[in-house]
Amino acid sequence: MNSRSLTKNIDSITYYLYTLNHKFSIIGFSETWFNNNNAPPPLTNIQGYTMAQSDRTGKKGGGVTLYISNDLKFKIRHDINLTSNQSCESLFIEIDTLYTIVGIVYRSPNSSNHTFNNNLSTSIDTLSKENKHLFICGDFNLDLLNSSTHGPTNDFLNTMYAASLYPLIDKPTRITTKSSTLIDNIFTNVIKHNITPGVLFNDITDHFPVFLLLNTSNEPTTNAKENFYSRKNNAKSIASLGIDLMTTEWNEIYQHNSANESFNLFSNKFSILYNKNIPRKKIKINKRKIAKP
């Protein structure tokens, strides 16, 4: 949830959580607005949870926090960090013995899309090699409803898809009198479990909270094999794609009077070349029982 100052809104948030009559294993907040020079106020503690945070330095605003249920043992993954030039904060934790990594990210709306996507790609590449269940939530300030027309958002999605991370939220999470955007989400590579995602409606801030319920009661505890798909995106494959793009005949795209038809033709051609040079390949990872976030 984007808290727009956790200190200011903690009472409303804790009361709202109480009315839900459900204890989440992990709760994440973006835009906590804590001061990095001081410890968070004691009143921002939530009973039954351990607090971990990553604050913005040298500038007001931003910051992310995770509240982890006391019955979960975890460690902070300091080696995974998207923080860059006061424009992005992130926090990743690993749940001990459950082979699960949970992260939260806040990206400032005016920050560099290119820098963010590069840092994200590097971090996700590291995480993907560990063959663990991943859950990455937060306010990315990239509207997935416009991914087909906004290049940086499309790049962001492709970075996630390449690591077999898929968004669970498909409804707007921030609605104003002038716009409706999907900028808060939860991405995961866990796609074969009984997952219930959704959006909660309240007026605590101008963002709606998103949630995920994961039912593992019927999951086996054995290390069964589960298939995932990934793309090997390297300099050689990109160069090969570039050659195909330059040598492909594109003139027919300009012969259509409809912009939609031209776009669809371009998209189909590009997809064929992209899948040819950077194909999805099946990988196998150990499937282990995980806790519900």
Phi, psi and omega per residue, in radians:
M1 nan 2.388 3.010
N2 -1.406 1.968 -2.960
S3 -1.546 -0.346 -3.114
R4 0.859 0.964 -3.090
S5 1.577 1.738 -3.135
L6 -1.194 -0.598 3.106
T7 -1.069 -0.747 -3.110
K8 -1.213 -0.688 -2.956
N9 -1.860 0.102 -3.034
I10 -1.065 -0.662 -3.129
D11 -1.124 -0.782 3.131
S12 -1.140 -0.653 -3.121
I13 -1.190 -0.819 -3.110
T14 -1.148 -0.627 3.101
Y15 -1.163 -0.730 3.132
Y16 -1.103 -0.738 3.100
L17 -1.055 -0.660 3.127
Y18 -1.109 -0.690 -3.109
T19 -1.212 -0.354 -3.141
L20 -1.270 -0.347 3.133
N21 0.982 0.688 3.100
H22 -2.608 2.258 3.102
K23 -1.666 1.982 3.081
F24 -1.332 2.515 3.126
S25 -1.225 -0.622 3.139
I26 -2.425 2.373 3.098
I27 -2.187 2.286 -3.107
G28 -2.075 2.482 3.100
F29 -2.277 2.395 2.992
S30 -1.904 2.928 -3.065
E31 0.833 0.974 3.122
T32 -1.306 -0.494 3.081
W33 1.120 0.527 3.039
F34 -1.308 2.651 3.068
N35 -1.528 2.119 -3.092
N36 -1.070 -0.380 -3.095
N37 -1.427 -0.174 -3.098
N38 -2.300 2.684 3.048
A39 -1.191 2.625 3.109
P40 -1.100 2.573 -3.135
P41 -0.989 2.461 3.140
P42 -0.985 -0.509 -3.098
L43 -1.220 -0.165 3.104
T44 -1.516 0.016 3.041
N45 -1.219 2.556 3.052
I46 -2.057 2.169 -3.070
Q47 -1.013 2.294 3.124
G48 1.617 0.020 -3.086
Y49 -2.249 2.643 2.972
T50 -1.784 2.389 -3.030
M51 -1.770 2.341 3.010
A52 -2.276 2.491 -3.012
Q53 -2.508 2.772 2.996
S54 -2.426 1.931 -3.016
D55 -1.732 2.752 3.029
R56 -1.310 2.487 3.140
T57 -1.955 2.439 3.022
G58 1.323 0.076 -3.083
K59 -2.813 2.543 3.132
K60 -1.274 2.770 3.068
G61 1.622 -3.041 3.072
G62 1.116 -2.766 3.108
G63 1.597 2.588 3.109
V64 -2.361 2.670 -3.127
T65 -2.523 2.470 2.998
L66 -2.066 2.397 2.988
Y67 -1.897 2.075 -3.071
I68 -1.930 2.261 -3.129
S69 -0.969 2.456 -3.079
N70 -1.101 -0.289 3.127
D71 -1.517 0.070 3.078
L72 -1.930 2.280 3.035
K73 -1.617 2.355 -3.066
F74 -2.559 2.900 3.001
K75 -2.380 2.556 3.111
I76 -1.384 2.317 3.113
R77 -1.590 1.506 -3.114
H78 -1.182 -0.318 -3.128
D79 -1.348 -0.219 3.112
I80 -1.889 1.939 -3.014
N81 -2.622 2.063 3.116
L82 -1.677 -0.020 -3.058
T83 -1.011 2.297 -3.085
S84 -2.677 2.049 2.973
N85 0.849 0.790 3.064
Q86 1.044 0.343 -3.079
S87 -1.977 -0.140 -3.114
C88 -2.731 2.395 3.020
E89 -2.186 2.555 3.140
S90 -2.567 2.780 3.095
L91 -2.632 2.238 3.132
F92 -2.191 2.371 3.075
I93 -2.200 2.712 3.060
E94 -2.045 2.212 3.128
I95 -1.433 2.026 -3.072
D96 -1.013 2.396 3.054
T97 1.198 -0.115 -3.079
L98 -1.878 0.031 3.033
Y99 0.968 0.736 -3.088
T100 -2.299 2.362 3.082
I101 -2.076 2.272 3.128
V102 -2.094 2.295 3.131
G103 -2.283 2.687 3.030
I104 -2.296 2.451 -3.031
V105 -2.337 2.424 2.935
Y106 -2.216 2.151 3.089
R107 -1.973 2.191 3.113
S108 -1.110 2.476 -3.050
P109 -1.116 -0.464 -3.095
N110 -1.750 0.195 -3.109
S111 -1.424 2.945 -3.105
S112 -1.229 2.085 3.083
N113 -1.122 -0.673 -3.094
H114 -1.122 -0.814 3.137
T115 -1.113 -0.753 -3.138
F116 -1.070 -0.829 -3.115
N117 -1.123 -0.638 3.101
N118 -1.153 -0.801 3.117
N119 -1.129 -0.678 3.110
L120 -1.116 -0.775 -3.132
S121 -1.060 -0.732 3.133
T122 -1.109 -0.779 -3.116
S123 -1.174 -0.758 -3.117
I124 -1.177 -0.611 3.094
D125 -1.068 -0.722 3.100
T126 -1.115 -0.782 -3.114
L127 -1.170 -0.674 -3.087
S128 -1.093 -0.569 -3.119
K129 -1.216 -0.260 -3.106
E130 -1.498 -0.161 3.099
N131 0.939 0.875 3.123
K132 -2.118 2.833 3.077
H133 -1.252 2.283 -3.073
L134 -2.069 2.406 3.006
F135 -2.342 2.048 -3.135
I136 -2.155 2.044 -3.111
C137 -2.092 3.040 3.051
G138 2.474 -3.057 3.072
D139 -1.834 1.841 -3.049
F140 -1.631 -0.187 -3.107
N141 0.897 0.654 3.000
L142 -2.282 2.030 -2.992
D143 -1.394 1.874 -3.106
L144 -1.173 -0.310 3.085
L145 -1.226 -0.307 3.140
N146 -1.968 0.375 -3.058
S147 -1.114 -0.461 -3.109
S148 -1.365 -0.297 -3.095
T149 -2.066 -0.114 -3.126
H150 -2.054 1.920 -3.041
G151 -0.937 -0.889 -3.128
P152 -1.045 -0.648 3.095
T153 -1.171 -0.697 3.081
N154 -1.102 -0.705 3.086
D155 -1.090 -0.723 3.110
F156 -1.046 -0.817 3.121
L157 -1.105 -0.737 3.138
N158 -1.104 -0.629 3.075
T159 -1.073 -0.755 3.118
M160 -1.182 -0.804 -3.110
Y161 -1.082 -0.648 -3.120
A162 -1.073 -0.447 3.109
A163 -1.756 0.259 -3.122
S164 1.039 0.618 3.057
L165 -1.833 2.162 -3.030
Y166 -2.122 2.462 -3.140
P167 -1.298 2.450 -3.129
L168 -1.726 -0.301 -3.086
I169 -1.811 2.266 -3.126
D170 -2.221 0.240 3.101
K171 -2.030 2.706 -3.140
P172 -1.008 2.472 3.127
T173 -1.989 -0.121 3.065
R174 -2.464 2.058 -3.088
I175 -2.176 2.194 3.057
T176 -2.139 -3.106 3.109
T177 -1.203 -0.283 -3.075
K178 -1.988 -0.270 -3.055
S179 -2.663 2.854 3.070
S180 -2.462 1.970 -2.996
T181 -2.261 2.668 3.087
L182 -1.964 1.550 -3.062
I183 -2.036 -0.197 3.082
D184 -1.863 2.368 -3.067
N185 -2.747 3.023 3.014
I186 -2.280 2.143 3.113
F187 -1.896 2.481 3.139
T188 -2.652 2.711 3.003
N189 -1.758 0.120 3.103
V190 -1.610 1.805 -2.993
I191 -2.111 -0.068 -3.083
K192 -2.022 0.336 3.117
H193 -1.847 2.959 3.108
N194 -1.388 1.609 -3.040
I195 -1.897 2.346 3.053
T196 -2.167 1.730 3.074
P197 -1.656 2.898 3.099
G198 -3.109 3.116 3.113
V199 -2.097 2.303 3.086
L200 -1.710 2.446 -3.088
F201 -1.860 2.037 3.022
N202 -2.670 2.989 -3.069
D203 -2.027 0.489 3.120
I204 -1.135 -0.767 3.035
T205 -2.335 -3.041 3.138
D206 -1.536 0.194 3.037
H207 -2.048 2.452 3.023
F208 -1.486 2.403 3.067
P209 -1.205 2.568 3.024
V210 -1.980 2.691 -3.084
F211 -2.521 2.911 3.105
L212 -2.525 2.208 3.010
L213 -1.931 2.260 -3.093
L214 -2.149 1.984 -3.122
N215 -1.597 1.953 -3.137
T216 -1.956 0.228 -3.051
S217 -1.115 -0.489 -3.121
N218 -1.809 0.170 -3.097
E219 -1.395 2.413 3.094
P220 -1.246 2.670 3.134
T221 -1.653 -0.080 3.121
T222 -1.354 2.808 -3.125
N223 -1.513 1.170 3.113
A224 -1.211 2.781 -3.141
K225 -1.550 2.394 3.105
E226 -2.277 2.351 -3.069
N227 -1.542 2.350 3.007
F228 -2.267 2.893 -3.122
Y229 -2.167 2.515 3.141
S230 -2.544 2.760 3.086
R231 -1.950 2.391 3.094
K232 -1.605 1.735 -3.065
N233 -1.792 1.740 -3.137
N234 -2.296 3.134 -3.068
A235 -1.067 -0.667 -3.120
K236 -1.158 -0.789 -3.117
S237 -1.194 -0.642 3.109
I238 -1.168 -0.705 3.109
A239 -1.112 -0.708 3.108
S240 -1.122 -0.699 3.087
L241 -1.106 -0.719 3.131
G242 -1.061 -0.700 3.117
I243 -1.114 -0.785 3.128
D244 -1.105 -0.657 3.129
L245 -1.145 -0.649 -3.124
M246 -1.295 -0.507 -3.067
T247 -1.692 -0.042 3.137
T248 -1.420 2.506 3.097
E249 -1.384 2.090 -3.083
W250 -1.961 -0.047 -3.006
N251 -1.018 -0.602 -3.086
E252 -1.100 -0.397 3.129
I253 -1.109 -0.611 -3.093
Y254 -1.417 -0.094 -3.077
Q255 -1.529 -0.127 3.134
H256 -1.580 2.485 3.089
N257 -1.431 -0.365 -3.114
S258 -1.641 2.216 3.111
A259 -1.122 -0.617 3.136
N260 -1.129 -0.740 3.123
E261 -1.138 -0.702 3.114
S262 -1.116 -0.754 3.132
F263 -1.116 -0.765 -3.129
N264 -1.092 -0.685 3.113
L265 -1.141 -0.777 3.098
F266 -1.078 -0.798 -3.118
S267 -1.062 -0.732 3.131
N268 -1.120 -0.765 3.134
K269 -1.122 -0.771 -3.126
F270 -1.118 -0.729 -3.130
S271 -1.068 -0.700 3.123
I272 -1.086 -0.788 -3.136
L273 -1.207 -0.674 3.133
Y274 -1.113 -0.805 -3.138
N275 -1.203 -0.486 3.105
K276 -1.208 -0.779 -3.033
N277 -1.589 -0.505 3.138
I278 -2.243 1.215 -3.028
P279 -1.289 2.719 3.000
R280 -1.365 2.308 3.138
K281 -2.144 2.417 -3.121
K282 -1.272 2.340 3.035
I283 -2.207 2.713 3.129
K284 -2.036 2.326 3.081
I285 -2.242 2.813 3.088
N286 -1.320 2.234 3.117
K287 -1.625 2.041 -3.077
R288 -2.174 2.705 3.128
K289 -1.151 2.388 -3.123
I290 -2.227 2.851 3.129
A291 -1.544 2.717 3.121
K292 -1.312 2.332 3.084
P293 -1.269 nan nan
